[in-house]
Amino acid sequence: MSLLGYYSDQIALPKTDPKRWRLRTTELGNERWEYIAKEEIENDPQSNYVKYLLKIHDEFPSIVYDDSKPLNRPFECAIRGANFLKFLQEPCGIFPCQYKGPMFMTIGYVAACKFCDIPIEESVKIELIRYIVNSAHPVDGGWGLHEVDKSTCFGTTMNYLNLRLLGLPANHPVCVKARKTLLRLGGALANPHWGKAWLSVLNLYKWEGVNPAPPELWMLPYAFPAHPARWWVHTRAIYLPLGYLSSKKISCKLDPLLEQLRAEIYTCPFQDINFNENRNNVCGIDLYYPHTSILNFLNNGLVFYEKYLRPNWLLEKSTKYSYELIKKENENTKHLGIAPVSDAFNVIVTFIEEGKDSKNFLKLVDRFKEVLFQGPQGMVVMGTNGVQVWDVSFCLQYFFMTGLADLPEYHDLILKGYIFLIKSQFTDNCVEGSYRDERKGAWPFSTKDQGYTVSDCTAEALKAIIMVKNHPSFAQVKDLIQDENLYDGIDRLLSLQNLGSFHFGSFSTYEKIRGTPLLELINPAEVFGNIMVEFPYVECTDSSVLGLTYFRKNFDYRAQEIDLAISRAIDYIIQAQQPDGSWYGCWGICFTYAGMFALEALSSVEKTYENDFTVKKGCDFLVARQMADGGWGECMKSSETHTYIDSGKSSLVVQTAWVLIGLLLANYPNQKVIEKGISLLMKRQKANGEWEFESIEGVFNHSCAIEYPSYKFLFPIKALGLFKNQYGDIEVKY
Ligand code: LAN
C-alpha cells in the first residue's frame, strides 16, 4: 500500500520495527543506517549502541551492579560511567550519536530527492515523518529553527513541506494544526532567505522574490575584500550553489502535489502574489539578524543589475565557474560536502549539470545517506555527518587525565580510539584552486572523508594521541604514528593562529580570518548571527592552547614559535574575558562551556585561582551561579541574549560537570562548593552507570541549538576523575 493511502486512513503514525535497524560504521568512522529484512534479524545482531539508542529494553544487556552497595566515592561513579561509555563504542573506535537539533536540515534532503526524483526508502520516509511529528511544538504544532525553539515561519514552512512531500496528507491532524500556525505567522511568504530559496527550488515561490546571491562575485579577484572565498567556509559553501540556482532561476517541475502545496501555504492565492515585493518580508519571530540598510541598498542594486544589465555570457561564465568549484568541493570531501545544507544544493546543481546517471551525481546521492540518523523519536538529517573525531579525542584524554587509562579494562577502548584518530588525520591536500588552506596533518570534527580542518579538533586529537604514545601500557603501539605526523599537525595548527590587530593571538574554527568582520553588515541569512566570516573564538583558542602546551612538554619541534603562539593565545583569552569574569561560549551553552575551556587553558600555563586574577574572576563568576541543588545549569536563552540565564528549578549534569572541571583545574580552594556539584553528578547517575539526556548542550551562530549526546558521559567522567586527583579517593555524601 502506498504511504499516502496508509496515512489518510488513520491518525496514529506508522513506525518501523526498531529491531530491524542496523548502524553500519566503517574504519574511517563513516556511519550509515540500514533497515534489514525480518529474516535477517537473527544472523545480524544489533550493536550495543543501537540497542541503547532505540531503547530495545528486553534485549538491553544492561550492566548490572550490586545495588545494595551505594556508591560514595566519586571515582567509583567515574568507573561506572566509563563502563557504560565503553559499552557504546563501535568496533572502529567511535561513539556514534544522533547529532540533532537544527530543524532546517531535512528540507535539503527531501527537496533534493523531490527535484531529482530520487526514491526514498519507505522505512526512511516513515521515520523522517515520525521525527518531525514528534518534534512539533506541543501547543501550536509548528516548528522553530531548532528543536527547542518557539515556532517560526522558517521552521514551520520547511517541516510542513517535509511532511507533505514525504506523504502525509493535508487533512492529517498534524498538518492541519501546523498549517494553522503557518498561516497565523503570515504564511510562507514571510520566510527568511534560505526558506525562500528552498521554496523557489520547489517551485512554490518565485526567484524574483529572493534576494540575489550573484555567482559573479566568485569571478572577482581574491584581493577584493568581500570575495566569497574570504567568507566563513559554511557560508561560502551554501552561497556557491545558491548563486547558481538563483541566477539561473532553477525550479522543480510543477506537479499536482506542488500545485496543492501552493494553495496550502499562503494566505492568498498563489497567482495574486507579487513576489518581488516580498523579498524583504521576514516574519518578526524568525528575525535574529535584521538587514542593515547597506544590505538593502546592495540588494536593490543587484536586482536592477540582474534584471537589466547582466550580460548572458557573464551569467554563463560565472555559473560554469561555480560548478567547477562545486566539483572541487565534492572531490575534497569525497562527495560528502562540508555539511548537509550546501550538500543538498550541490546535489541539485550536479543533477542539472551532469544528469541522473552521472558518476558525480550518484556518488553524492549515495553519501547523502550518511547524514541520516535514526533515533528513538525518528530519523533526522544531522548537523554534520557525525561528531566522531571530537568525541573520541575527548574520551581518550579524559581517560588519561583521570587515571582510568591505568586500568587494563579500558585498554581496548583506548587502543580502538587511538587507531581511529590516527586514521582520521588528513594525508593529502585539497585540489588546486579550491580556495582551501593546506590540510595535510590536521584533523576534522567528524571524519577524514568530510575533509575540513578544524583548529580545536586538530589540537584535541593531537593531544589525545600524544597521551596514548606517552603511556607505558601502550608502548607497543607508540609508533603507529610517527613524530613527523604530529609535527604536520603542529604546522597546521600554528598556521591557523590569527595575527590581525583586532583578534591577535586567537584561533577561529576552520581557517584563519580572511575577511573583515564588517562583512557581517551584509549577512543575508536573517536567522543567524556571525556567519559571514571567521571570528576569533575563545573556545577554539583554549583548545589550541591545550594542544600546543601539551605538545611543547613532550617535543622540541618549533619550540620557540610554539611558546610565542601560546603566550599570544593566552593574552587573547585574558582579553576576551568580560568585566564580570565570564567568557561567552559560541559552540556550547554557554558561559559554563566557555568558562571551563578558558580555565583549563589558563591552568595549562600554571595560572590558578591563587596566583592569577583572571582565573579568580572566572571562578568567582561561576561559583556565584551555583544553584540550590549544588549544580549548575544554563539554557539556550544564555546564548541568544548573551546574558547568563539559568535552567530554572534544577541544574543540569553536563553544565555542572563543565563548571567543576574549570574549578578543579583552577585549584579553586573551597572544597565544599565542589563537593556539592560532585554529589549532584553522583545523584543523577543511574545504577548502570548511565546519565540520561536532560537538555540540549550545544549551539551555533548564536541562535541554533544542537545536541552533543556523548557530553553527558564524557564531562561527568572527567569531573569525577579530576576530583579524585585533587582530593584523593574520598567519600562524598549525597
Ligand atoms: C559545528 C560543530 C562542531 C564545532 C566545534 C568543533 C565544537 C567548534 O569548537 C568549532 C565549530 C564547529 C566545527 C561547528 C561549526 C558549525 C557547524 C558545522 C557545527 C555547529 C555543526 C553544524 C554547523 C553548521 C554551520 C550547520 C549549517 C548551518 C549554517 C548556519 C551555515
Residues whose N, C-alpha, C, O or C-beta is under 5 A from the ligand:
A	BS01	LAN	H234 T235 A339 V341 G383 F445 V454 D456 T509 F528 W587 V699 F700 N701
